[in-house]
């Protein structure tokens, strides 16, 4: 077996740390052996509002020594009845196929593995595949036929669904043994990321800063700027300025408001800027109709 490259070790170390620091909804990862970065154990949670909801599916992920130039291999350890999973647990998905030309595969080169892919994109693709299998080139023909019958009957043919329900139930027993909480709702499934350390330090720096009062002050500034803009429009009308000149004045007023808000919360400034752009567009449309 070829020796792992330095770039492969570095890439896997960075990816693993990133997934530990910032977990992604739908799966967890850990090393099979702390001394081996090239073999991971993955736990995939069935997405809510699908047949696989509440499922706990274990898989192994093995990486080649030249990763990320070659794709990893993913094999389910939990029994999974699915059109794109072989009976031995091997997963068949385009994103894990080597980037070689194969006219018989029916796959586009852009659908295959490339070095810009990573564990995160692979596992998110697997989760998506659970609920939306590819039945055009199935790994499990029987599962594919059952799935098509279930889908074409709009759920009336229960054979496929019943098999999945039983496997999900069995996987939940395994989760209890592993003391793993399986998310079953959208709220549990979607992980809220913790704020970055820089943002936490920023908050501490302004510990005695009253954000609510500042937000109210910004609202007052916005109201004042809106009044100034109305005054400018009236003056422009009195002086007989063209619609284009009025539009330029309004843009300047919007820029001033944006600049003032940049010292505080950025989101209100962005929303206000969009609103003013919409207002300017309406003014221009109105001027074109009059002409």
LODRENDO-482015 format. One record per residue: residue in three letters; x, y, z of N, C-alpha, C in turn. Coordinates in steps of 0.2 Angstrom, whole numbers, plus 5000, padded with zeros to 4 digits. Last residue first. Layout:
BEGIN
ALAXYZXYZXYZ...
This chain:
BEGIN
UNK478553034904478853054898478553024892UNK477852954914477653024912477953054906UNK478552844914477852834912477652904910UNK479852884919479752864912479052854909UNK479452924932479652974927479652954920UNK479152794937478552844937478752904932UNK480352734937479852704933479252754932UNK481052814946481252814939480752784935UNK480252784958480352854955480552854948UNK480552644959479852664958479852734955UNK481952654961481752624955480952644954UNK481952714974482252754968481952724962UNK481352614981481052674981481252714975UNK482352514980481752504978481352564977UNK483352584987483452574980482852554977UNK482752595000482852654996482952644989UNK482852455003482152485003482252554999UNK484152435003483752394998483052434998UNK484552515014484852525008484352495002UNK483852445025483652515023483952535016UNK484552325025483852325024483652395021UNK485852375029485752335023485052335020UNK485552435041485852475036485752435029UNK485152325049484652375047484952425041UNK486452255049485852225046485352275044UNK487452315057487452315050486852295046UNK487352425070487152365068487152365060UNK488552555068488152515073488052445070UNK489152625058489452625065489152585070UNK488352615048488952565048489252565054UNK487452715048487252655051487852605052UNK488052815041487952825048487752765052UNK488152765029488752775032488652785040UNK486752755025487152695026487752705030UNK486452895025486152855030486552785031UNK487252935014487352965021487052915026UNK486652855004487352845006487552865012UNK485452925003485452845005486152835007UNK485853044999485453045005485552965008UNK486253004986486753034991486453034998UNK485052964980485652914981486152944986UNK484353084980484153034984484652974985UNK485053154970485053184977484853124982UNK484853074959485553084962485553104969UNK483453094957483753024959484453034962UNK483453224954483153204960483353144962UNK484053214941484453254947484153234953UNK483153144934483753114935484153154941UNK482053234934481953174938482653144939UNK482653404936482453344932482353284936UNK482053544945482553494943482253434940UNK481353654949481253624943481753584940UNK481353704962481853724958481853704951UNK480253624968480253704967480753724962UNK480853494967480253514963480153584962UNK481853514976482053494969481453514964UNK481253534988481653594985481753574977UNK480653414989480153474988480553524985UNK481753334991481353324985480853384984UNK482253385002482653394996482253384990UNK481253345011481453415010481753425004UNK481453205010480853235008480953305007UNK482753195016482653175009481953205006UNK482453235029482953275025482853265017UNK481653135033481453195033481853245028UNK482653025033482053025028481753095027UNK483453075043483753075036483153065031UNK482653055054482853125052483153125045UNK482452915053481952965052482153035050UNK483852875056483552865049482952905048UNK483952925068484452955063484052945056UNK483052845075482952915075483352955069UNK483752725073483052735070482852805070UNK484852745081484952735073484252745070UNK484352755093484652815091484652805083UNK483852625095483352675094483652735091UNK485152565095484752545089484152595089UNK485652615107485952635100485552615094UNK484852555116484752625115485052645109UNK485252415113484552435112484452515111UNK486552415117486352405110485652425109UNK487552495127486852485127486652475120UNK489052435133488752475127488052445127UNK489852365141489452415144489052455139UNK490552285132490152255137489652305140UNK491352285121490752325121490252305127UNK492152175123492452235122491952295123UNK491252065122491552085128491852155128UNK491052075108490452085113490752105119UNK492252035103491952105101491452125106UNK492451905108492851955111492552025109UNK491451845100491351845107491751905110UNK491951865087491351895089491251905096UNK493151785089493251855087492551895089UNK492551655090492851685096492951765095UNK490951645083491651635083491951675089UNK489451565090489851625087490551615088UNK488951405085489151455090489551505087UNK487651365074488351365075488451415081UNK486351255076486451325077487251335079UNK485851125066486251145071486351215071UNK484351045063484751105061485151125067UNK483650945071484150925066484650985064UNK482851015080483450975083483950965077UNK481951075071482351115075482951075078UNK481450965064481851005060482251055065UNK481650815074481250875072481750915068UNK482450715078481850695074481450755072UNK484150665082483650715081483050695076UNK484550545094484450555087483950615086UNK485850535105485250565104485150575096UNK486650385110486650435105485950465104UNK487050265116486850325120486950385116UNK487150145110487750195109487650255113UNK485950095113486550065115487150105115UNK485150195105485050185113485650155116UNK485550155092485750225095485650225103UNK484950035091485650035091485950105094UNK483650065091483850025096484650025097UNK483650135079483550175085483750135091UNK483750035070484350085071484250125077UNK482549975070483049935073483649985074UNK481750085065481650065071482250025074UNK482350085052482350145056482250125063UNK481949955047482649975048482750035052UNK480549975047480849925051481549935052UNK480450075037480150095044480450045049UNK480850015026481250065029481050085036UNK479849915024480549895025480949955028UNK478750005022478749955028479449935029UNK479050065010479050105016479050055022UNK478949955001479649995002479650025008UNK477649915002478149875003478849905005UNK476449995000476850005007477449965007UNK475650094989476050024989476550034995UNK475350224992474850174993475150104993UNK476250324988476250294995475750244997UNK475950344975475950404980475850374987UNK476350254966475650244969475550294974UNK477650294963477050304958476350294961UNK478250264975478250334972477650344967UNK478150124975477950164981477850244979UNK478750094963478050074965477750114970UNK480050144966479650164960478950154961UNK480450054976480450134977479950164972UNK480449934970480049944976479950024977UNK481549954961480849934959480349954964UNK482549974970482350024965481650014963UNK482649854977482449914981482249974976UNK483149784966482449764969482249824973UNK484349834963483849844958483149824961UNK485549924970485049874972484449884968UNK486050024962486549974965486149914967UNK485350094947485350074954485850024956UNK485250214938485750164938485850134945UNK484050274940484250264933484850214933UNK483750314953483450244951483650234943UNK484350384966484450384958484250314956UNK483350454979483750404976483850414968UNK483050554990482950564983483450514979UNK483350525003482650535001482550544994UNK484650495002484250445005483550455003UNK485350604996485150544992484650494995UNK485550685006485050705001484850644997UNK486550615013485850635016485350645011UNK487550625003487250555005486550565008UNK487850755003487550724997487250664998UNK488350775015487750805014487350785007UNK489450695013488950675018488350705017UNK490150775004490050705002489450685007UNK490450895010489950895004489750825002UNK491250855021490650885022490150885016UNK492350795015491950755019491250785020UNK492450874998492750855005492250815009UNK493050934982492550904987492850884994UNK494050974975493751034979493251004983UNK494550864968494950884974494550944978UNK493050774963493650814961493950844968UNK492050644957492450674962492950724959UNK490650694945491150644949491550684954UNK490050784939489650754944490150704948UNK490850834929490750874934490350844940UNK490750724919491350734923491250784929UNK489150644920489550694918490150704922UNK488750474917488850524922489250584919UNK488550354910488050404910488150464914UNK489450254909489150274916488550314915UNK490050244897489550194898489150214905UNK491150334896490550344892489950304894UNK492150394907491750324907491150344903UNK493650464913493150464908492850394907UNK493750494931494050464924493450464919UNK493750534945493750574940494050554933UNK492850404954493550434952493450474946UNK491450434964491750404958492350434956UNK490750504973491250464975491650424970UNK489750564966490250614969490850574972UNK488850464963489250494958489850534961UNK488750324973488550394971489050424967UNK488450184981488550204974488250274973UNK489150114996488650164993488950174986UNK489049945003489449994999488950044995UNK488249855009488349915012488649965008UNK487949735002488549735007488649795010UNK486949774993486749734999487349725004UNK487249954989487349874988487149834994UNK486250084987486650054992486649974990UNK485250144980485950164978486450134983UNK483950104984484150094977484950104976UNK484050025000484050094997484250074989UNK484149985016483749965010483650025006UNK485449955027485050005023484749985017UNK486149905042485749885036485349945033UNK487649995046486949985047486649955041UNK488750025038488849965043488149945046UNK489050075022488550075028488750015032UNK490550155016490150095017489750095023UNK491450255005490950255011490550185010UNK493050305001492550255000492050255006UNK493650464994493550414999493050354997UNK494450494978493950504983493950444988UNK496050584976495650524974495050524980UNK496550704980496550694973496150634971UNK496650734994495950734991495950724983UNK497250574995496750614996496950684997UNK498250474993498350534990497750584990UNK497850365001498450395003498550464999UNK495950375003496550345000497250385002UNK494950335017495250385013495850355010UNK493350275022494050265022494350305016UNK492150265033492350315028493150305028UNK490650175038491450185038491650225032UNK489150215047489550205041490250215042UNK487550195054488250195055488550185048UNK486150285056486450245051487250245052UNK484650305063485350315065485750265061UNK483150395060483550335058484250355061UNK482250495060482350455067482850405066UNK481650475044481650515050481750475056UNK481550405032482150395036482150435042UNK480550455025480450395028480950375033UNK480450625031480550575026480450515029UNK480450725041479950725036480050685030UNK482250735044481550745046481050745040UNK483450615039483150685039482450685041UNK484350505049483850515044483550585045UNK486050535052485450535055484950545049UNK487550445052487050485048486350475051UNK489150435058488450425060487950465056UNK490650365054490150415053489450385055UNK492350345057491650315058491150375058UNK493750345046493250375051492650335051UNK495350325042494750285043494350325048UNK496550405042496250385036495650335036UNK497150445054496650495051496350465045UNK497550355067497450345060496850395058UNK497550355081498150365078498150355070UNK496250335085496550405086497150415082UNK495250245075495850245079496150315079UNK494050305070494050235072494650215077UNK493550465074494050425071493950355074UNK491950525069492450515074492950465071UNK490550635065491150595063491550585069UNK488750645062489350655066489950615064UNK487450735053487950675054488450695059UNK486450835052486350775049486850715050UNK487350985052486750945054486750885049UNK489050985057488551005052487950955054UNK490051075070489651015067489151035062UNK491451145071490851165069490451115065UNK492451065077492351135080491651155078UNK492350945070492250945077492151015080UNK492550995057491950955059491850945066UNK493851045059493351085057492651055059UNK494550925061494550975067493951025065UNK494450865049494150825055494050885061UNK495050955040494350935039494050905046UNK496450945045496051015045495250995044UNK496750815043496750845050496350905050UNK496550805029496150765034496150795041UNK497650885025496950895023496450865028UNK498750825030498650895032497850905031UNK498750705024498750705031498550775033UNK498850745011498250705013498250705020UNK500150805010499550845009498850815011UNK500950695013500950755018500250795017UNK500250545008500550605007500550655012UNK500450375014500050435014500550495012UNK501250255003501250295009500850355009UNK500350114996500650174995500650215002UNK500449945000500050005000500450065000
